[in-house]
Amino acid sequence: MITAEAFGQLTHTLQETQATLIAVSKLKPVSDIEALYRLGQRDFGENYVQELVEKQAQLPADIRWHFIGHLQSNKVKYIAPFVHLIHGVDSFRLLSEINKQGEKYDRQIPCLLQLHIAGEETKFGLDEKEMIDLLEHYEVQRAQLRYVRIDGLMGMASFTADKAQVAAEFRNLKAMFQLARQSYFLGQEHFHILSMGMSGDYETAIAEGSTHVRIGSLLFGQRQ
């Protein structure tokens, strides 16, 4: 676990850039989350639905829970009553299901579109054309999608020591963010989140315009 002094230094640095810290607590015990909560942390990220549901039931109600893993449509219903932000929407089908579950609980659920920006192959995340196609579809059906709200984009850079490559990938994500904002969300203040950067590259992400960083190992130590 990070020391109180180091946590204070990290949060101070992020506050200067106005970036939000999401403490990625997947596979970590409730006691570790409670320790950071006592230091003032309120935004926590989880990757697995069952784990998130179990932790949410045990922890303070003012925690803002971010779902940052790959979300299957049939599991949205379990987190719909309380989730603060869903980071990984990569299909219109998933967006529609979030809307459906939001209507059941009479709450609008904010989410981010996940973009594939890394050099490595991955099965999750939209490319630029797929993002535009999804947003065109969303634009046509926006009146029926009142219980889901797209607040920005999320992406993960390549796992590499090449900082120039990572910076270029983050720059690409920011360009797509600006394209989406100008074309589909002009004047809509809710579209403001660019979630990029993790423990190994968050400084680069912030330099490239990240508004939300997802940090796990720096806070909780390495996972088993």
C-alpha positions as CSV (number, residue, x, y, z in Angstrom):
1,M,0.0,0.0,0.0
2,I,1.1,3.6,-0.7
3,T,2.0,5.7,2.3
4,A,-0.2,8.6,3.3
5,E,2.6,11.0,2.4
6,A,3.1,9.5,-1.1
7,F,-0.6,9.5,-1.6
8,G,-0.8,13.1,-0.7
9,Q,2.0,14.0,-3.1
10,L,0.3,12.1,-5.9
11,T,-3.1,13.7,-5.4
12,H,-1.6,17.1,-5.1
13,T,0.2,16.6,-8.5
14,L,-3.1,15.5,-10.1
15,Q,-5.1,18.3,-8.6
16,E,-2.7,20.8,-10.2
17,T,-3.6,19.3,-13.6
18,Q,-7.2,18.9,-12.7
19,A,-7.0,15.2,-13.5
20,T,-9.3,12.7,-11.5
21,L,-7.6,9.8,-9.8
22,I,-9.4,6.5,-10.2
23,A,-7.9,3.9,-7.7
24,V,-8.0,0.6,-9.5
25,S,-8.8,-1.8,-6.7
26,K,-9.5,-5.0,-8.6
27,L,-8.5,-8.2,-6.7
28,K,-7.6,-6.1,-3.7
29,P,-9.4,-6.6,-0.3
30,V,-12.0,-4.3,1.1
31,S,-9.5,-3.3,3.9
32,D,-7.2,-1.8,1.3
33,I,-10.0,0.3,-0.2
34,E,-11.0,1.4,3.3
35,A,-7.4,2.6,3.9
36,L,-7.4,4.8,0.8
37,Y,-11.0,6.0,1.6
38,R,-9.7,7.2,5.0
39,L,-7.1,9.3,3.1
40,G,-9.9,11.0,1.1
41,Q,-10.0,8.8,-2.0
42,R,-13.6,8.4,-3.4
43,D,-13.2,7.2,-7.0
44,F,-12.4,3.5,-7.3
45,G,-12.3,1.2,-10.4
46,E,-13.1,-2.4,-10.7
47,N,-12.8,-4.9,-13.6
48,Y,-15.1,-7.7,-12.6
49,V,-18.9,-7.4,-12.1
50,Q,-19.3,-9.9,-9.2
51,E,-16.3,-8.4,-7.3
52,L,-17.7,-4.9,-7.8
53,V,-21.2,-5.8,-6.6
54,E,-19.7,-7.5,-3.5
55,K,-17.5,-4.6,-2.6
56,Q,-20.1,-2.0,-3.2
57,A,-22.4,-3.7,-0.6
58,Q,-19.7,-3.5,2.0
59,L,-18.3,0.0,1.6
60,P,-19.5,3.6,2.1
61,A,-22.3,4.8,-0.1
62,D,-20.4,7.9,-1.2
63,I,-17.8,5.9,-3.1
64,R,-17.9,6.6,-6.9
65,W,-17.6,3.2,-8.6
66,H,-16.1,3.1,-12.1
67,F,-16.4,-0.1,-14.1
68,I,-13.2,-0.2,-16.2
69,G,-13.2,-3.8,-17.5
70,H,-14.9,-5.5,-20.5
71,L,-18.6,-5.4,-19.7
72,Q,-20.9,-8.1,-21.1
73,S,-24.4,-7.0,-21.9
74,N,-26.0,-9.6,-19.7
75,K,-24.2,-8.3,-16.6
76,V,-25.1,-4.6,-16.9
77,K,-28.2,-5.2,-14.7
78,Y,-26.0,-6.0,-11.7
79,I,-24.2,-2.7,-11.6
80,A,-26.9,-0.4,-13.1
81,P,-28.4,0.7,-9.7
82,F,-25.2,2.3,-8.5
83,V,-22.3,2.5,-11.0
84,H,-20.9,6.0,-11.4
85,L,-19.3,5.6,-14.8
86,I,-18.8,2.7,-17.2
87,H,-15.5,3.2,-19.1
88,G,-15.5,0.4,-21.7
89,V,-18.5,0.7,-24.1
90,D,-17.4,-0.8,-27.4
91,S,-20.6,-1.6,-29.2
92,F,-24.0,0.0,-29.8
93,R,-25.6,-3.2,-28.4
94,L,-24.0,-2.6,-25.1
95,L,-24.9,1.1,-25.1
96,S,-28.6,0.1,-25.7
97,E,-28.5,-2.4,-22.9
98,I,-27.1,0.2,-20.5
99,N,-30.0,2.5,-21.5
100,K,-32.5,-0.4,-20.9
101,Q,-31.2,-1.0,-17.4
102,G,-31.0,2.7,-16.6
103,E,-34.7,3.0,-17.4
104,K,-35.5,0.2,-15.0
105,Y,-33.8,2.2,-12.2
106,D,-34.9,5.6,-13.5
107,R,-31.3,6.9,-13.6
108,Q,-29.2,8.1,-16.5
109,I,-25.9,6.1,-16.6
110,P,-22.8,7.9,-17.8
111,C,-20.4,6.0,-19.9
112,L,-17.3,6.3,-22.1
113,L,-16.6,4.8,-25.5
114,Q,-13.5,2.6,-25.5
115,L,-11.1,3.2,-28.4
116,H,-8.4,0.8,-29.5
117,I,-5.2,2.9,-29.8
118,A,-2.5,0.4,-28.8
119,G,-0.1,-1.3,-31.2
120,E,-0.9,-4.7,-29.7
121,E,-3.8,-6.8,-30.9
122,T,-6.8,-6.7,-28.7
123,K,-10.4,-7.7,-29.2
124,F,-11.8,-4.7,-27.3
125,G,-12.1,-1.1,-28.4
126,L,-13.4,0.8,-31.4
127,D,-11.3,2.2,-34.2
128,E,-12.1,5.6,-35.6
129,K,-14.5,4.4,-38.2
130,E,-16.3,2.2,-35.8
131,M,-16.6,5.1,-33.3
132,I,-18.1,7.3,-36.0
133,D,-20.6,4.6,-37.0
134,L,-21.6,4.1,-33.4
135,L,-22.1,7.8,-32.9
136,E,-24.1,8.2,-36.1
137,H,-26.4,5.4,-34.8
138,Y,-26.5,7.1,-31.4
139,E,-27.4,10.5,-33.0
140,V,-30.4,9.0,-34.9
141,Q,-31.7,7.2,-31.7
142,R,-30.7,9.8,-29.1
143,A,-34.3,10.6,-28.2
144,Q,-34.9,6.9,-27.3
145,L,-31.6,6.6,-25.4
146,R,-32.5,9.0,-22.5
147,Y,-31.1,6.7,-19.8
148,V,-27.5,6.5,-21.1
149,R,-25.1,9.4,-21.6
150,I,-21.8,9.4,-23.5
151,D,-19.4,11.5,-21.5
152,G,-16.2,10.9,-23.4
153,L,-13.6,8.4,-24.5
154,M,-11.3,5.8,-22.9
155,G,-8.2,4.1,-24.2
156,M,-5.1,2.1,-23.2
157,A,-1.7,2.7,-24.8
158,S,0.7,-0.1,-25.7
159,F,2.7,-1.8,-22.9
160,T,6.1,-0.5,-24.0
161,A,9.0,1.5,-22.6
162,D,8.9,3.7,-25.7
163,K,7.5,6.9,-24.3
164,A,7.3,8.5,-27.8
165,Q,5.0,5.7,-29.0
166,V,2.8,5.9,-25.9
167,A,2.6,9.7,-26.3
168,A,1.6,9.3,-29.9
169,E,-1.1,6.8,-29.1
170,F,-2.5,9.2,-26.4
171,R,-2.3,12.0,-28.9
172,N,-4.3,9.9,-31.4
173,L,-7.0,9.3,-28.7
174,K,-7.2,13.0,-27.9
175,A,-7.7,13.8,-31.6
176,M,-10.6,11.3,-31.8
177,F,-12.0,12.9,-28.7
178,Q,-11.9,16.3,-30.3
179,L,-13.5,14.9,-33.5
180,A,-16.3,13.3,-31.5
181,R,-16.9,16.5,-29.5
182,Q,-16.9,18.8,-32.5
183,S,-19.1,16.5,-34.6
184,Y,-21.6,15.1,-32.1
185,F,-21.4,16.9,-28.8
186,L,-20.7,20.5,-29.6
187,G,-21.8,22.7,-26.7
188,Q,-22.6,19.7,-24.5
189,E,-20.6,20.1,-21.3
190,H,-21.1,16.5,-20.2
191,F,-18.8,15.3,-23.0
192,H,-15.6,16.2,-21.3
193,I,-13.8,13.0,-20.1
194,L,-10.7,11.6,-21.7
195,S,-9.8,8.5,-19.6
196,M,-6.2,7.4,-20.4
197,G,-3.1,6.7,-18.4
198,M,-2.3,4.0,-15.8
199,S,0.5,3.4,-13.2
200,G,3.3,3.2,-15.8
201,D,2.3,6.0,-18.2
202,Y,-0.1,8.4,-16.3
203,E,2.4,11.3,-16.5
204,T,2.6,11.0,-20.3
205,A,-1.2,10.7,-20.4
206,I,-1.7,13.9,-18.4
207,A,0.8,15.7,-20.6
208,E,-1.3,14.7,-23.6
209,G,-4.6,15.9,-22.0
210,S,-6.0,13.1,-19.9
211,T,-8.8,14.1,-17.5
212,H,-9.0,10.7,-15.6
213,V,-6.1,8.4,-14.8
214,R,-6.6,4.8,-13.7
215,I,-3.9,3.8,-11.2
216,G,-3.6,0.5,-9.4
217,S,-0.2,-0.9,-8.6
218,L,1.3,2.5,-7.6
219,L,-1.4,2.7,-4.9
220,F,-2.0,-0.9,-3.8
221,G,1.3,-2.6,-4.8
222,Q,1.7,-5.4,-7.3
223,R,-1.1,-7.9,-7.6
224,Q,-0.5,-11.6,-7.1
